[in-house]
Amino acid sequence: MRFAVFVAFLSVAVLCHAQRTATVSAEYTYYAPDNLTLEQAKQKAVQRAMLEAIAAEFGTLVQQMSTTSVTNADGKSFVGYSSLGSSDVRGEWIRTIGQPEFDMDYRDGQLIINVKIKGEAREIDYMKPQFVTRILRNGTKENYESEEFRDGDYLYMSVVSPVSGYAAIFCKDDSVRCLLPDVEAAEGVQRIEAGQRRLFFTERGKRLQIGYNGTDEVNAVYFMFSPNPIIRPLSKRVDDGGLPVFSDEEFARWLADMRNHDRKLQVEVKYIYIRDL
C-alpha cells in the first residue's frame, strides 16, 4: 500500500507473577462463505487456527448468565428462561514461527482452506480492559466503518477505551510503517483518555490517503494499547510521506520485546483490502 501523507545507576523491575509462554501449533479447516475473497478467507482461517492453538495450550474461559422472568396474564403465570454464554481463550498470540501452510480445495463450489500454523503464545491470567477500534473509510462517523478501500480513499481510525493509556498504530504490507505516534508527537508517545472517542488521521497535514499500485493488496493494521507508554521504535528509514519504515524482522523483534516487558500490552490486528473497485 502507498500512503500519501500531507504534512508534515541501573534499575531492575521484578514482576510479581511471570506469565507462562509456550510454543503452540494447530491445524484448522475453514469453510469460506461466498462473500469472502481468497485473501480474506485465508486471513480468517489463520485467525481461527491461532485461537485453536491458544485454547489447546491454555484453555478457555467460559461464562454463562441465566435469567428467569415471571409474567402474569389472564390469571395465569408464565415463566421465561434465557441463557447467554460466551467463551474466551486464556492466552494471546505473540509471534508466528515460519509461515502458515495452506491447502485449498473447492467442493461443490465452496472454498475450503486447511491451514497449519506454529507460533509462540502467552498465557493471560488477568482481566484486560476492552477497547473498541474502528477503521473508517472517507468519513469519521461509525457508519463509515469498512475494510474495503480503493485508490484515493481516506483512512481514519476511531478508538474508545474504558481506561486511560497509550496507543500505537502500525500498517504492514511489503514493509511496516508507523502511523502513530507520528513523528511530531511529544516524547514519541500518543495518549488516550478514558471514555473519550479519539479520531486519528483527521488533522490537516496528517490525513492518510490510500494509493492503489495496480495489484490487489491485503494490509494488516496493528493497533496497540497499554496503560504504560508505548514509545515509537527508532527507524533508520522514512517513506516519501515521512512515515518511519521498518522491515518485518525489525518490527517483529520490537513487538516481541515490547510484549516481553509489558504484560498489559494489547495488540489488535485488523485487515484492510485494497482493490481497483
For each residue, the residues with C-beta under 8 A, 3 or more apart:
1: 171 173 210 211 213 217 219 272 274
2: 210 211 212 213
3: 171 177 179 208 209 210 211 239 241 243
4: 208 209 211 241
5: 206 207 208 209 241 242 243
6: 204 205 206 207 209
7: 205 206 241 242
8: 184 205 242
9:
10:
11:
12:
13:
14:
15: 18 263
16:
17: 125
18: 15
19: 122 123 124 125 263
20: 58 122 123
21: 94 120 121 122 123
22: 57 58 120 121 123
23: 97 118 119 120
24: 53 54 56 57 118 119 120 121
25: 53 116 117 118 119
26: 49 50 52 53 56 116 117
27: 49 52 114 115 116 117
28: 45 48 49 52 114 115 117
29: 112 113 114
30: 41 44 45 48 112 113 114 115
31: 110 111 112
32: 36 41 44 45 110 111 112 113
33: 36
34: 110
35:
36: 32 33 40 41 44 111
37: 40 41 273
38: 41 42 104 111
39: 42 43 216 218 273
40: 36 37 43 44 218 271 273
41: 30 32 36 37 38 44 45 111 113
42: 38 39 45 46 102 113 115
43: 39 40 46 47 218 271
44: 30 32 36 40 41 47 48
45: 28 30 32 41 42 48 49 102 113 114 115
46: 42 43 49 50 100 115 117
47: 43 44 50 51
48: 28 30 44 45 51 52
49: 26 27 28 45 46 52 53 100 115 116 117
50: 26 46 47 53 54 93 117 119
51: 47 48 54 55 89
52: 26 27 28 48 49 55 56
53: 24 25 26 49 50 56 57 93 117 118 119 121
54: 24 50 51 57 58 89 90 91 92 93 121
55: 51 52 58 59 60 89 90 91
56: 24 26 52 53
57: 22 24 53 54 91 121
58: 20 22 54 55 89 90 91 121 123 124
59: 55 89 90
60: 55 87 88 89 90
61: 87 88 89 90
62: 85 86 87
63: 85 86 87 88
64: 83 84 85 86
65: 83 84 85
66: 81 82 83 84
67: 81 82 83
68: 79 80 81
69: 79 80 81 82
70: 77 78 79 80
71: 77 78 80
72: 75 76 77 78
73: 76 78
74:
75: 72
76: 72 73
77: 70 71 72
78: 70 71 72 73
79: 68 69 70
80: 68 69 70 71
81: 66 67 68 69
82: 66 67 69
83: 64 65 66 67
84: 64 65 66
85: 62 63 64 65
86: 62 63 64
87: 60 61 62 63
88: 60 61 63
89: 51 54 55 58 59 60 61 92 124
90: 54 55 58 59 60 61 123 124 125
91: 54 55 57 58 121 122 123 124
92: 54 89 121 122 124 266 267
93: 50 53 54 96 119 120 121
94: 21 119 120 121 122 256 259
95: 119 120 252 255 256
96: 93 99 100 117 118 119
97: 23 118 119 120
98: 118
99: 96
100: 46 49 96 115 116 117
101: 115 116 117
102: 42 45 113 114 115
103: 113 114 115
104: 38 111 112 113 114
105: 111 112 114
106: 109 110 111 112
107: 110 112
108:
109: 106
110: 31 32 34 106 107
111: 31 32 36 38 41 104 105 106
112: 29 30 31 32 104 105 106 107
113: 29 30 32 41 42 45 102 103 104
114: 27 28 29 30 45 102 103 104 105
115: 27 28 30 42 45 46 49 100 101 102 103
116: 25 26 27 49 100 101
117: 25 26 27 28 46 49 50 53 96 100 101
118: 23 24 25 53 96 97 98
119: 23 24 25 50 53 93 94 95 96 97
120: 21 22 23 24 93 94 95 97
121: 21 22 24 53 54 57 58 91 92 93 94
122: 19 20 21 91 92 94 259
123: 19 20 21 22 58 90 91
124: 19 58 89 90 91 92 128
125: 17 19 90
126:
127:
128: 124 264 266
129: 161 162 163 165
130: 162
131: 159 160 161 162 225 266 268
132: 159 160 161
133: 157 158 159 223 268 270
134: 142 145 157 158
135: 145 146 147 155 156 157 221 270 272
136: 139 140 141 142 144 145 146 155 156 157 158
137: 144 145 146 148 149 153 154 155 156
138: 144 153 154
139: 136 143 144 156
140: 136 144 156 158 199 202
141: 136 144
142: 134 136 145 158
143: 139
144: 136 137 138 139 140 141 156
145: 134 135 136 137 142
146: 135 136 137 149
147: 135 270 271 272 273
148: 137 272 273 275 277
149: 137 146 153 155 210 272 273 274 275
150: 153 210 212 274 275 276 277
151: 210 211 212 276
152: 209 210
153: 137 138 149 150 209 210
154: 137 138 201 207 208 209 210
155: 135 136 137 149 201 208 209 210 272
156: 135 136 137 139 140 144 199 200 201 202 207 208
157: 133 134 135 136 169 199 200 201 221 223
158: 133 134 136 140 142 197 198 199 200
159: 131 132 133 167 192 197 198 200 223 225
160: 131 132 195 196 197 198
161: 129 131 132 164 165 192 194 195 225
162: 129 130 131 194 195
163: 129 194 227
164: 161 191 192 193 194 227
165: 129 161 191 192 225 226 227 228
166: 189 190 191 192 225 226 227 228 229 230
167: 159 180 190 191 192 198 223 224 225 230
168: 178 180 181 190 222 223 224 230 232
169: 157 178 179 180 200 221 222 223 224
170: 176 177 178 179 221 222 224 251
171: 1 3 176 177 179 219 220 221 222
172: 175 176 177 219 220 221 222 248 251
173: 1 217 219
174:
175: 172 245 246 247 248
176: 170 171 172 245 246 247 248 250 251
177: 3 170 171 172 239 243 244 245 246
178: 168 169 170 181 232 233 235 243 244 245 246
179: 3 169 170 171 182 200 201 208 243
180: 167 168 169 185 190 200
181: 168 178 185 188 189 190 230 232
182: 179 185 190 206
183: 238 242 243 244
184: 8
185: 180 181 182 188 189 190 232
186: 189
187: 229 231
188: 181 185 231 232
189: 166 181 185 186 229 230 231 232
190: 166 167 168 180 181 182 185 230
191: 164 165 166 167
192: 159 161 164 165 166 167 196 198 225
193: 164 196 198
194: 161 162 163 164
195: 160 161 162
196: 160 192 193
197: 158 159 160
198: 158 159 160 167 192 193
199: 140 156 157 158 202
200: 156 157 158 159 169 179 180
201: 154 155 156 157 179 206 207 208
202: 140 156 199 206 207
203: 206 207
204: 6 207
205: 6 7 8
206: 5 6 7 182 201 202 203
207: 5 6 154 156 201 202 203 204
208: 3 4 5 154 155 156 179 201
209: 3 4 5 6 152 153 154 155
210: 1 2 3 149 150 151 152 153 154 155 274
211: 1 2 3 4 151
212: 2 150 151 274 275 276
213: 1 2 217
214: 276
215:
216: 39 273 274 275 276
217: 1 173 213 273 274 275
218: 39 40 43 271 272 273 274
219: 1 171 172 173 271 272 273 274
220: 171 172 269 270 271
221: 135 157 169 170 171 172 269 270 271 272
222: 168 169 170 171 172 255 267 268 269
223: 133 157 159 167 168 169 267 268 269 270
224: 167 168 169 170 230 258 265 266 267 268
225: 131 159 161 165 166 167 192 230 265 266 268
226: 165 166 229 230 262 264 265 266
227: 163 164 165 166 264
228: 165 166 262 264 265
229: 166 187 189 226
230: 166 167 168 181 189 190 224 225 226 258 262 265
231: 187 188 189
232: 168 178 181 185 188 189 244
233: 178 244 246 250 251 254
234:
235: 178 238 244 245 246
236:
237: 244 245 246
238: 183 235 242 243 244 245
239: 3 177 242 243 245
240:
241: 3 4 5 7
242: 5 7 8 183 238 239
243: 3 5 177 178 179 183 238 239
244: 177 178 183 232 233 235 237 238
245: 175 176 177 178 235 237 238 239
246: 175 176 177 178 233 235 237 250 251 254
247: 175 176 250 251
248: 172 175 176 251 252
249: 252 253
250: 176 233 246 247 253 254
251: 170 172 176 233 246 247 248 254 255
252: 95 248 249 255 256
253: 249 250 256 257
254: 233 246 250 251 257 258
255: 95 222 251 252 258 259 267
256: 94 95 252 253 259 260
257: 253 254 260 261
258: 224 230 254 255 261 262 265
259: 94 122 255 256 262 263 265 267
260: 256 257
261: 257 258
262: 226 228 230 258 259 265
263: 15 19 259
264: 128 226 227 228
265: 224 225 226 228 230 258 259 262
266: 92 128 131 224 225 226
267: 92 222 223 224 255 259
268: 131 133 222 223 224 225
269: 220 221 222 223
270: 133 135 147 220 221 223
271: 40 43 147 218 219 220 221
272: 1 135 147 148 149 155 218 219 221
273: 37 39 40 147 148 149 216 217 218 219
274: 1 149 150 210 212 216 217 218 219
275: 148 149 150 212 216 217
276: 150 151 212 214 216
277: 148 150
